[in-house]
């Protein structure tokens, strides 16, 4: 049995186990329109208030993004003014910020297939550390260089959903993104040897159809295995020419949503509640254990949520799975509710918002975006905190609650 206290909690770099993620995409959507969710969700306009709202829930750690396309409007020239405002708000409110350098979005003149993409990204990484340390010379800096490489490779390389709007180029896009990722990590470590790298890749299960042939079984196993390609590149397991190294693996973040399990070939989703008792459906604890045993690094659920009225049920389900994973010896360091504030749709901004946050958003007559706490989700979060706290071995009941409920 893993010594959870020594291997994870005592070594955790996070201010709180439960975290909040603010949607920070600045990508070009499927229509070629640039979106900027930092402003569209009202988070920039309400930074202090949004952080203050976290306090009753003991959430002291958040995910934020710098928005590469807005920071670098001209090649190699950087405007850190907005990032500086976010940093100052975090300092005022005592909130720990984890930083995505490239969430979903690149400068107008770049795509992952551009020959200068990796060089430009590495330069951005160096500049970010220089800026960050100029205002925060002390303390640990935790960075995600590029968010969800696997998803962005599919969206831009196969589904024409964003730059570079390709079909059949998923591997080439992934290769370009990981070249930049690895060069970026090298630049970050050179600028700040103590920096922590947090990967944030989708965690999925891809299964064969019922009554599958031998070929279908092989194809499903292969498709399932593809989810690890980005992290395998980072560690140098595959494509060693990119320069990946085992020491580049640090904190393993995985994004897990209600539709992250599906059937190969048909793409039919497996319902997370598994009401039909489909034997192909895998518990989240099993997927977390598989990932941990592959890399032997501390694990974080860096994104999870569900839309509409099923939010409370989903969160209680995730908490139960996390508690079981911890009891099974997985060094799980945290769970990030993403988004913590509701968001619109990337492609159809005029449609109703997703209703997937702890707070919904209502537009007032004066245009102000009002946060409305979804009370059933809030109650589920409190239950989830208690459930996961109780799973930590070697602590009294009172200490369990204080360790995971409070920042």
N, C-alpha and C positions, 0 to 999 in steps of 0.2 A: 504493500500500500504506500502510495506517495505521501511524504510528510508535507501536507498542504501548508502548514504554518511556515515551514522553512522554504519550501519551493515556490510559493506563490504569494500569500498575503503579506508576509514580512518583506518580500522582495518586490512587491507590486509598486510600479512607478505611478500609479493612478491615485488621485486624491479621493475618489469614491468608486465603489464597485459599480453602482448604477450611474449611467452617464446619459447625457442628452446630445443629440446630433442636430445641427441646424443645416438645412438644405442650402448648399452653396454652389450649385451648378452654374456655370457660365458658358455652357456649350451652345453650339449652333444646333437647333433641333432639326427634325426631318424636313422642314420647309426652308431650311437655311437661315432661320431667324435666330439671332443671338438672344439668349435669355440670361437673366441675372437675378437669381432667386434670393440673394442677400437683400435686395431692395424689394422685390416683388412680394416677399412674405412679410415685409415690414420689420425684419430682424435688425437691420442696420439702424432704422429709425427708432427702435425701442430696445437697444442693447442692454441698458441698465435694468430696465423693467423685466426683460426676458430672463436675465440672470437672477434677478431678485425672486422671480416666480419659482425658481428651482429649489430655493432654500428649504421650504417646508417638506420637501421630498428627499432631503439629504443628498441631492445631486450636486457634486462639486467639480465634476469633470465634464467637458463638452468637446465635441468635434466642430471645428471651424475650417474654412478654406480661404486661401489668399486670392483666388480668382485670377489665374495666370493671364488671361486675355485682358484683364483690366490693369494689372500691375505692369505688364510689358506691352504697351501699345506701339512702341518703336523698338526695334531690335536692340537688345543690350542696354536699354534705358528703363529704369524701374521707378515706379511711383508707389511708395509704401504708405501713403497718407491714410488710406482707409484701413489697412492692416494695423497701423499705429493706433487708430481709434478703437479697434477691436481689442487690441492688447491693453490699452488703458482702461477700457471697461472691465476686462477680466481682472486687472489689478485692483480696481476699485471694489469689485464685488467678491474678491477672493476666489475666483473661479479658475481652475486649471484648463487651459486650452490645448487641444491636440490639433496639429495643423496639417491639412491637405494642401500640398503645393500644386497638384493638378488633380482636381476632382473630376469633373466632366467639362472639358473645354480647353482650347488652345488659342494662341494669338491668331489673328486673321490670316497671316502669311504662312502658317505652319500646319502640317498634318504629320501623323506618325510615319508617313512614307517619305517625308522630305529629307534630303541628305543632311541637312543641318539641324534636324529636330533634336537629336541627342545632345549636340554641342550647346544648343540654346538652352535646353533644360538644365544641363549641368551648370551653366553660367547662372541661371536663375537660382539654383540651389545654393551656390556660393554666396550670391548676393543676399538671399534670404537670411542665411546664417549671420552674415556681416551686419545686416540691419537689425536682426533680432537681438544679437548680443550687444549692439550699441545701446539698446534700451533696456535689455534684460541680461546684464552680464552674469548673473548668478542663476542657479536653478537648472533643473533638467528640462531639456527640449525634446519633445516627442513629435515625430514627423511621419506622415504617410506621403511618400514621393508622388505616386500615381495611384489613384483609387480605382479598384475593380478593373484591372487590366483585361481579365478574361471577358467581362461583360462589354467593355468598350471595344474590344477586338471584334466581337460579334456584331455589336450595334453599328460600328462604322465600317467594318470589313466585310460583313455578310448581309446585313439587314438594311443598309442604306439609311440608317436612322440618324446619323451624324457624320461629321467629317471623318474620313474622306469619301463617304457615300459610295462604298464599293459593294460588289457581290463576289463571293469566292476568293476574297483576299484576307480572310480572318487571320490566318497564320502570319502573313506578311505584316499586318497591322500589329499583331501581338509581338512579333519579333522587333519591330521598330519601337514599340512602347517599352519593351524590356531592355533594349539597348540603352534607351534614355534613362530608365529606372536605375539600371546598374551603374551607369556613369554618374547619375545623380547621387546615388548612395556614396560612391567613392568621393565625390566632391563634398558632400555633407560631412563625411567622416574626416576628411582632410581639414575642413574648416572648424570642426568641433568634434574631437575624438570621442566625447562622451555622449553624443546624440543617440537617441533611441529611434529605431525604425519600426514602424507599425504597418505591416501589410494588411490590406483589406480586400480580400478576394471572396467571390461568392462560394458558399458551401452548398453543394447540390448532391442529389442522388438521381442517377439515370439508370433506368431498369429496362429489361427486355419485355416484350409483350408476353401475355399468357401463352403457353404452349410454344415458346420460342424454339426456333431451329438452332443448331450449333453455331451457325453463322451469326444469327441475331444475338445470341448470348455473347459471342466475341465482340460484336460491334457495340453492344451496350456497355460491356466492361471497358472498352477502349474510350467510348464517349465519357464515361464516368471518370476515367483516369485523366482526361484532358483538363479537368478543372484544376489540376495541380501543376500544369505546365509553367505558369508564370512564376510560382514560388520555386519550382525546380530550376528554372533559369536563374533566378536570383541567387540560389545556393550553389550554382555551378554543376548541378546534376546532369543537366542537358544543356546543349549549346554553350560549351565552355569558352568558345571564342568570344562570347559577349563579356567575359570577365567576372561572372558571378562567383561568389565565394561562400563557403559555409558560415563564415562569421557575419555575413550580411543578413542572415536570418536572426531575428531578435524577438519581436512580439508578433505572434500570429493572429491577425484579425480575420474574422470570417463574417460575411453578411448572409443572414439566413431569413428568408421570408416564407410566407404560407404556401407559395407556389414554386418552391425550390426542389420539388421532386416530380419527375415526369418520366413518361415512357418514351424510350428511343423509337425512332421511326414515325410514330403518330404524334408525338409531343403532347399527348393527353396528360393532364396534371393529375397527380395522386392527391386526393383530399387529405389535408393535414390532420383532420379529426379521425380519419381512417374508419369511418362509420361502416364501410362495407367489409372491414377486416381483410383488406388486401394484403397478402403476405409479402408483397414486394416493398411495401412502405417501411422505411427505416426510422426509428426514433432519432431525434436530434442528438441524444447522448451518444448514440452509436457513431454518428458522423463526426462529432467532436473528438471522440476517442480515436477514430481512424486517422484524423488529421494530426492529432497530437502524437500518436505512435509513429507516424511517418517522419515527423520533423523534430520531436522532442524539444519543443519550445513552449513557453507559456502562451495560453490561448485567450482570446477576447472575442466576444460576439460584438462586432463593430457596427452592425445595423440589424434591426429587426422591428417589424411593425405589421399591422393589419388594418385595412380600411373599415370604416363604418362601425356597425354595432358589434362586430366580432372582436374588436380590440381587447376588451377585458378577458374573454375566453382565451385568446391567443397569448396574452401576456402570462396568464396563469399556467398555460401549457408550457411556454418557454421556461418559466421559473421551475416547474417540476422537472423538466428535462435537465436544466442546469444543475439543480440540486443532485439529481442522479449522477450526472457526469462528475461532479465534485466528489461524491461518495465513491465513484469508481476510480478515482485517482487522477482525473484530468485537472491540471493546474489552471483553472478558469479564473481569470483576473477581473472580469467585468462584463457588463451587458450595456450596450448603447441603444436607447430608444431613438429610432431614426425614421421619420423626423420627430422631434419633440414638439415642434410647432407645425401645424398643417401646411400643405403646399399645394400649388396648382399643378396641372398637368404640363409637362415639358412642351408637348406639341400643340395642345389645344388649350391655350391660356384662357379662353372665354368659357370653358366648360366648368361645371361645379368642381370645387377642390376635392382632394382625395378623402378628407376626413380620416386621417390616419395618425394624427398627433395626439399628444396628451392634452394639448390645447387646440381647439378649433379656431377658425378665424372668421369673423364677421365684419363686413365693411359698413362703417357708419355713413351717415349722410354727408359728413364733411370729408370723406375719403379715408379716414383713419381706420386701420386694421385692428379691430378689437380681439383680444385673446379671450376665449371662452373655455374654461376648464371642462373637460368631459368627465364628469364625476364618476361614472362606472369604471372608466379607465384608471382614474386616480385611486379608487378603492382597490382595483386589481393590482396596481403597483405596490400599494402598501402590503397587500397579501403576499405578493411575489417577493418583496424584500424580506419578510418574515420567513418565508419558505426557504429561500436560499441561505439566509443567515443560519437557520437551524441545521443546514447540511455541513457546515464547517466543523471538522472534528477538533477535539481538544479544547473546546471553549465552553464556558458556562453559558446558560441561556441568556443571561444579561449581557455578557461580553459578545455573544454572537450578534445580538441585535445592534450593539454599538459599533461593532466592526464593519458591518455591511450597510447599516441604515444611515450612518452619519458620515459627513465628508471628512 
